[in-house]
Amino acid sequence: MTVRIKTLLIANRGEIACRIARTARIRGVRPVAVHSEADVNALHVREIGHSICIGGGPASESYLRIDAVLAAAKATGADAVHPGYGFLAENPEFARAVEAAGLIFIGPTPETLERFGDKASAKDAAIAAGLPVISGAAGALSDPDQIAAEVRRMGLPVLLKAVGGGGGRGQRLVADEKTLMTDIEGALREAKSTFGSEGLLLERFLPEARHVEVQIAGDGKGHVVHLFERDCTLQRRHQKVIEEAPAWGLPRDLLERIAQDAVRLGETLDYRGLGTVEFLVAGEDYFFLEVNPRIQVEHPVTEAITGLDLVALHLRIAEGAGLGLKQDDLTIDGHAIEARLYAEDPSMQFAPSTGTLTTLSLPDGLRIDSGVEVGDAVTPYYDPMIAKLIIHAPDRETALARLALSLDHVAVEGVETNRAFLAALARNADFGKMNVHTRWIDERLDDLTAAAKVPGARLWKAMAAVLFVTRGRSDGAAEPWSNRDLFTNWRLGLGGDAMEAGQRVMLTDAAGRFEELCVGPVRSGDTYTVYGSDGHALTFSCREIAPGRWRVARGETVDMATARLYSEVIEIDAAPGRLVFRPAPPLASAGGDSAAERIVVSPLTGMIVDVKVSEGDAITEGDVVAVLESMKLEISIKASASGMAANVAVSKGMMVDRGQMIAEIIPFEKEQA
């Protein structure tokens, strides 16, 4: 029986809530939202337009509360609920409660969610359907000594996987006998705190495999199709970084066999809705990993190559209208690639970076799915995704080139981001040839996290100084020169260097680096000379030819740039990339010394799950001082100097705020003195 959905409650937040709402409106369905107290001003609340507060900031007090979500559905008159991904999307009890309330659940049946929510059960279902699986210990284990014995029997390396894990979370590689018990205890702790179960699966580790997943869709009556595959090999600690479709460089007949296995698994369970069947591919062999019974973060690349709207298909299936398509109807068009732009700090083990977005400039000419705007806060409560950048091109080479260029034109301030890291990946020669595997990033992390430099950055910083002096000063002297050839505000000809009378500007870039520049007087042809702190001089002409559009010339070279001055920010977007500068007081870079490096602080809000040092312990730079759990991640807080531990201010189980002191490191020489 076909039922028309009229009002859809979106039980999620951020970019996926905005994404679902857009398609709902296109289909004539009224979207309504829910939000936590921390999200009262969030973008999804503003875009959807009608939202119910369901609790406090932590997800456990809001987005994970089944009763609150159902109460919101009743209050808004919703007749269907879409869970998105994460939170309650794979919770069978939530699906049951939605259906018991007489509402439509946009997703698989509760029974299917139960089957795939447990990795051991999912593996059994794959074996029953005839899919190849990775060898390992039978069943789930929770006793540390038993796990250790089984790992030694299997031989290292072994992958520990939380039975309730998913989306790359809850996995830990054991590769060294010396850290075996530490790894096991950490995996058990993470499994319990994140997924509510201590059970671990033990599997043989495939060191150089590619991660390929197949998007399936089923009508719940045995008709299942695949929407081709995605390659998600580029991962950091089992978390996907860049995804693409189709899987480039693998034989099409191999990919077809993988897709048919995914379809067969769906058919054995009369799969309903969207789902992703994940595999590891090693040479000509492939092995079942898991099923994610929901819409995926990376669904846009599948939409790009198939021309389908997967959210619309999801809603159609839920209404009982079937798939409306057959396998033969589906073809691949070009190549699509997606990069996840996160608020995270590559220099701090990619710890989530919280704060308010003071600048957010994203490029034109591509699809961008985002859940934040300028002025929005990245809080410690939720996934720190800023945006997904999706490129669709005729071929992979073009898609990668466009992705790299697009990332150059991303500017974010207020939080640290992985932008430079993503740009380095997009330009990497090995990735371009697909000579990568699931641990390739982890093995090359130092090289890939090196800050990307924008070509000609010196010129654009000099231009920013000129714009600040001539257009952006807040002291009323917007034009310090009333004569094109001579200063009038200072007396010259007294024997000093003319630049001593120049306008001095202290600028900071997005990385927080300070530099004082000196802008000389304007000369004929709108020509300026700008001196850097190293004494290097740049002479160039700078002329606005249209509002916000500038012509910058040096010798025979001409560059065009778009410049924007707002809230004491100078943003310049030129061919090499987008740069952001802020003027700072002249003494802003003064002060601060090595003493600051000797105070170990928490990089973000979270809970201390382990303290590695005690009073008086000797510490070497790089040693782990404590382990913090935040946003479902464990982050090692490391010492930035060597010395002796003192004033250890935290203990296991203690909640800490961002910037709170963990311990102090006293120099050895001070102690000896």
N, C-alpha and C positions, 0 to 999 in steps of 0.2 A: 504494500500500500504506500502510495506517495503522499507525503505530508509537506506542506509548504512552511518553511521557517520564516517567521515574521520579525521576531526580536531575538538577537543573539547576544548572550552574555559571554564576554571574553575574559576567561579566568586567568589572566596573565598580565604582563606589563611590558614596557619598553618597546623595542622595534617590532617584535612579533605581534604585539597587541595592535600597534598601528597598522601593520601589514594586513592582518586579518580584517580589521575594520574597513580598510579601503575596498577589498573585494566584496565584503558584505554589502556595502552601499551600492556598488555596481550591480549587485544582484537584487537590489531593492529590499535588502534586509536591514533593519535598524540595529546598529551595534550599541551596546552599553558596556561600561567598564567597571572594574573594581580597582581600588587602590589602598595602599597602606598609609599610615600617618606620615611616613617619610616621603611618600610619592604624591602628596596632596597637590603639588604644583607640577607634576611630571608631564612630559609631552603627551603620553598616551591619554592622560586625563583631559588635556586641552584639546587634542585632536578628535577624540571620540565624542566629547561634549556632554556626556551624562555618565556619572560614576558614583559608586557607593564605597565609602570607607569601610574596610573589613578588619582593621586592627592596627597594631603597632608596627614599627619599622622592620624588626626581624621577620623573616619569612614564616617562621614557626608561629608567629602571632597574627599572621594575615594571609598571605597567599597560599599557605599550606593548611589553612583552617577550612575543612569541608563544610562545617555548619555555617560559617560566615559567608562562604561563597554561595551556598544554596539559599541563604536568607536574602542575599543581594539579588539572586535570580528571581526570587518570588517578588521582591519589592519593585523590581524593574519590569515585571510582566514578561520576562524572557521565556521562550519556549524551547530554547536549545542552549547548550554550553560548549564553547570551544576552549580546550585547555592549553593550546599552543604547544610549547616544548618546555621541559623542566617543570618545577613545582609539582602539580598534581597530574600532569599529562599521562603518566604511566602508572597511576595509582588505581588498582582495581576496586578498592573500597569507594573511591570517589566516583568512578564510573557507575558502580551499583547504586550509590546514593542519588546520583543525578537521574538515573532511570527510574528509581523507586519514587522519586518526586514527580514523575510524569513528564520529565523533560528529555530531550534528545541529546545524547552524548556524542560529540563529534570525534569519533575515534573507534578503535576496536572494541569488541565485547569485553566485559570484565574477566571472562575466562581466558581470553587471549592475552590480556595484560598480565594475568597471573602466570601464565605459561612462560612469557618472555621476560617478566620482571625478575625472575630468578635464573642466573646464568646456568646453573646445573640443569634446571628443567628445560631451558631453551636448547641446551646441548643435546639432551635426550630427544627433544622433538626433531632436531636436525638429523640425528642418527636414524630415527624412525622413518624420516622422509628420504633417506639415502644420500644425505650430503656428507662430504668428507669433513672430518673434524680433527683438531690438533690433539695429539696424544698427550696424556698426563695422568695424574692420580684420579681415581674414581671417586666421584662425590665431593661434597664440600667438607672442609676440615676447619676446626676452630681451636684446637689445642696446640700451643706453640711448639712443644717438644715433638708432637706427632708430625706437625708440618715440617719441622727441621729434619726429622728422620726421613720423611718422604722426599724432600728436596735432595738430600744426600743420595738417596737411592736412584733418583732420576738423573742426577748429575747436573752441574751448573752449565749454562744459565737457565733459570726457571722464572716464569712469570707468575706472580701472585695476583689473583683477580677476585675482588669482592663479589660475592654472589648477587648482591643487590646493586652493583655498580652499573654504570652506563655512560655513554657519551665520552668515553675515554677516561672517566674518573674511576678511582678505586683499583688502579693497577700499579704494581711495583715490581721492578726487575731485580732479581737476586743474582748477582754476578760474582760475588766475592765471599768466600767462606768466613772471612774475618767480620763481615757485617751481617752475616746471616740472621742472627737472633734480633739484631736491631731492626733489620728490614722487616722481619716477620711481625715483631711487636708494633712497628709503625703501621704496617698494612692492616693488622687487626684493629688497631686504634682508629685508623681512618675509616675502616669499614663500619665500625660501630657508631662513630660520631656522625658520619655522613649518610650512611644507608640503613642504620638501625640493626645491622646484623654483623656478627663477627665471622661468618662463614667465608672461607677462601677456597677458590679453585686453583689448582696447580697445573700449569701447562708448559710443555716444551716451548722454549723461546726460539723464534725464527729470526735470526739476526739481520737479514737483509731482504725483508719482504716488503711488498707494496700493499697498501690498504685500498681495497676496491669495494665499493658498496653499491647495491642495486636498489633503485627506487621501485617499489611495487605499489599497486592499487588494487583493491578487491571490493566486490559489491556485497560481500557477506553471504553469498549464495553459491560460492565455488568458482565464480568467474574472476580470475586474477590476471593482470597484465604487468609487464615491467616497462618502466619509462627510461630504460637504459641505465648506464652506470655512472658513478662519480669516482674520481680518484682523490683520496684524502691522505696520501702518503706523507705530505709535509706536516709533521706533528712535532710538538715539543712536550715531552713527558706525557705522551699519549693524548694530548689535547690538539685538536685540529687547528691549523694556522691558515693554510691556503687550500681551497678545494676547487676542483675543475671537472668538467664533463665535455666530452667522454674521456675515458682513460687512455691517454695518448701513449703510443709506443708498445701496446700489448696487442697480440693477434686478435682479430675480430672473432674468429671461431672460438678461441678460449673465453673471451668475454661473453659470447652467446651461451656457452655451456654454463658459465657462472650464473647468468641471468635466468636460464631455464631452471636451474636448481632453486633459485630464489622464488620463482613462480610456483614450482612444485611444493615448496614448503608452505607457501601461502594457501595453495589449493587444499592441502591436507587438513588445514584448520578453518576452511571457509573464511579466510581473512576478510575483515571489513575495514575500509578506510585506507589511509596512507600508511606505509611502513617502509623501513629500510633494512635490508639484509646485508650484513657486513662480512667481508672475507679478507683473508690475507693471501697474497699471491706470491709464490716463490718459484721462479722459473715457469715450468709448465704445470706446476701443482698449485692447488688452491684449497683453502680450509675455511670452514664456517667459523665466524667469531661470535656474533650475537645479532639480535633483532631489536631495532628501536621502533616500537609500535606507535609512531606519532609523526608529525611533520618535523623535518630536520632544519637546523639552522641554515644549512647549505642548499636548501631547496631552490633558491633562485637560479642556480646554474642549470638545473634540470628544466626549469621553466624556459630558460633562454634557448636551449637547444631543441626543445620539443614544441615550443609555442603554446604550451598549456598553462593555465592558471591553476596551480595545485590546490590553493585554498578553495577555489570555486568547485573543483572536482571533489574535494573533501566534503563540502556542503551538499553537493548533489547526491553523493553516496548516502549521506546521513538522512537526506529527505526520502530515500528509497527509490530514487530515479535511476539507479544503476550507474555504470561507468559511462555509457554513451559512446564507447569506442572499443575497437578490437586491436589486437596486437599489430595487425597488418596496417592499421591506420597511422602508426607511429614511425617517424623517421628522425634522423639526427641532422640538425642544421648548424654547421659551423662548430665553433669551440667557445666555451664559456669558462670564466675563472673568477673566483671570489676570494677576497682577502678580508680578514677580520681585524678591524682597527680597534684596539683595546686601550683603555686607560690602565696601563701597567708600566712598570719601570724595568727595562732590560738590565740596568746596572744593579738592580736589587732583586736578582733572580726572578724577574718578571712579576714581582709582587704587585697586586692591584694598587693603583694610585688614586686616592680619593681627593676630592676638592670640587670647586665650582669652575665650570667652563667659562673662562673669560674671553676666549677666542675659539671659534670653530668655523673654519672655512674649508669647504669641500669642493672638488672640481666639478665642472659641468661635463656633459657628453657621455655619461655612464649612469647606470642604475645605482642608487644609493638607498639602502634601507637603514634607517636610524631611529633611535628612540630618545634622542636628546637634542637640545639646541643651546645656543649661547645663554648663559645664566642658569642652566640646569646644573644640579649637583650629582657627582658620582659618589655614592655613599658606600659604606662598608657592608651593606646588607645584601647587595645583589651583584650579579655578574657585571663586570665593568666594561661591557661592550659599548663603544661609541657609535660605530657604523660598520656596515658591510659594503664594500666596494665591489660591484659586479660588472665585469666586462664581457661583452659578446662580440666576437669577431669571426671572420671567415676561416681563420686557422689559428693554431696555438701560438705560433711565433708572433703574430700580430697582437693577439690577446695579451701575451706577456709584456710586449713592448708598451702597449697602451696602459697596462696596469702600473708598470714602473713609472711612466710619465705622470699618470694620475696621482700616484703617491707623492711625487715631488711637489704637487700642487695642493697638498693637504697641510693645513696649519691649525694646530691646537695649542691652547695655553690654558693654564690652570691646573692641569694634570700632566704627568708624564705619559707618553704613548709608545707603542711599538712601530711607529711609522717608518723610521729609518731601518729597522729590522726587516719589515715587509719589503721595503724598496730593495734592500740588499738581496733578499730571496728572489725577487722578480728578475733581477739582473744576473743572478748566479749562473755560470756556464753549465755546471753539472745539473742544476735543476732544469735549465733550458733543454738539455739532452735527456732529461728524466733518468739520470744516473743517480737515483736517490732511493732511500728506503725509510722505514718508519723511525729509525733512530739516527738518521743522517743529520738532522738539525742538532740533536744533543751532542753529537760527536764534533761539531764544528761551531759550537755556540759562540765562542770568543770572537772568531773571525766575523761571524754574521751580525753580531751585536755592536761591532765597531760603528761609531756614528758616521752616517752618510754625509758627505760634504756637498753642498750646492755649488756648482761651478760659478765662479765670478762673485762669490758671496761678499768679497771686499767692496766691489763696486756698488752692490745694492745696499750695503751698510752705509757707505758714503752718501748714497742718494737719500737714505732715510734721515741722515743727519741734516742734509740740505732741506728736505721737506719739513723737518721739525723746526728748523731755524726760520724758514720763510713762510710756513703755513700753519704750523701746529703749536706755536708757543702760546701759553696761557697767560702771559704777563701783559698782553696788549700790544707788544711790539712785534706784530706779525711780519713786518718788513723792516728789518733793522737797517737797511741801506736805502736812502732816499735818492742816491745818485748811482747810476749803473757802473761808474768807474772809480769812485772814491768813497771812502768811509766819511760819514758826517758825524757819527756819534763818538768817534775817538779822534784824537789828534795824532797825525802821522808826521813823518819827516824829522823825528827827534833822534834818529840814529838807531832805533830798535827795529827788529824784524817785524814786518807788516803782519805776520801771522800771530804775533803776540797780541794783537788787537782783534783777532778773529773771534768768532762765536764758538765757544766750547760746549760740546754736547756729550754727555755720558749716556751711552746706549747699552741696553741688555738685549741679548737675543733669546730665542725660545729655550735654550739650554741654561739660561741664567748667567752667561758669561758677560762681564763688563768690559767696555772699552771707551776711552775718552777720545773723541775726534774734534778737530778744529776746522771750522768752515770759514774759508776766506770770502772776501767780497765778491759779489757778482760782477762779471766782466761782460764785454760785448758778446752777443750771441748766447746769452744765458749760460755763460761758462763759469764754473766753480772749481776751486782747488780745495781738496779736503785732505788734511793730514791725519794719519792714524797715530796711535800711541807709540808705534815703533819708528815714527818719523817718515814713513813712506807716504808719498803724496800721490793723489789721483786728481787729474784734471779732466773734466768732462763737461759737456753741455747738457742741460736738463730743461726741457720745455714741455708744458702741458698743451697738447694739441686738441684735446676734447676733455670734457669733465671726467676727471679720474684717469685719463689715458695720457701717458707720458712718452716722449721721445728722448732717449738717452744716447749720446754719441761720444765716442772716444776715437779720435783719429778717423780712420776710414770705417770703423765699425759702428753700426746703429742697432740699438735694441729698443723694443717697445715693452712697456710695462704698465700694468694697472696698479694704481696706488690708492690706498684708503687710509684716512686718518680719523680715528674715533677713540674716545675715552682714553686719550694719551697713548694710543697704540698706533704704530705705523706698519701697515701691512702692504707688502710689495709682491705682486705676482708677475713674474717675467718668464721667459722661455725656459730657463734652467729649473725653476721651481718657485714655491711661495715661501716668503720669509716674513717673520714678525719681529718687530723691535719695539722696545719701550724706553722712553727717556727716564733717567734716574738722577737723583741728586748727586752732585760731584763727589761726595764722600761715601756714597752707597757701597763702594767696593772696599772701603777701609774697614779695619777692625777684623776680628775673627782670627784665630791662629790654630796651631796644631792641637791646642787643648780641646777644641770642638771635636776632633777626630777621636779623642779618648773617652768621650761619652757615648756609650752604645745606647741607641734609642730604638723604639719600635717603629718600623716603617709604616704601619697602619694599625687600625683598631682590630683587636682579636683576642684570643685566649692563649696563654702560655701553656703548651702541652709538655714541654721538657726544658729543664735548665741544665746546661752542660758544664758550668763552672761553679766553683765555690770561692769564698773569700780566700785570697792569698794564692790562688792558682796562677801559674805562669801561662800567659797567652801569647800566641804568635799571630801576627796579622793574617786574617783569613780564617782563623779558627771559628767554629760555631759556638756562640755564647748561649743562645737559647733557640727553641723552636716555637714558632707562632702559628696558630691555626686561624685563618681568616678567609672568608668567602669559600669555605670548603677546601682550602688549600693549606698545606703545611709549608711554612717558609722558614728557612734557616737564617737567623740573624747573626751576621759574622762581624768579627772585630776588624776595624780599619787601622789598627795600630798594635804594636807588640808591647807587652808589659805585664803587670800583675793585676789580677782581678780584685776589685774593691767595691764596696757599697753595692753589692748585688741586691737589687731592689725588687725582684720578682720571685715568684715561686710557682710550681706546677699548678695549673687550674686557675690562675689569676687572670682577670680581664685587664687589658691595658689599652690605652688610647694611642693614636698616632702621635709620635714625638715623645712619648713617655720614656723616662730613663730606665734602661734594663740593668746596666752596670757601668762602672768606671774602670778605665785601664790606667794604672799608675806606671809611669816610665820606670824601668829597672834602675836607671841611674839615680832617680829621686829616692827610691827605696834604699839604695846602697848608701846614699849620702846621709 
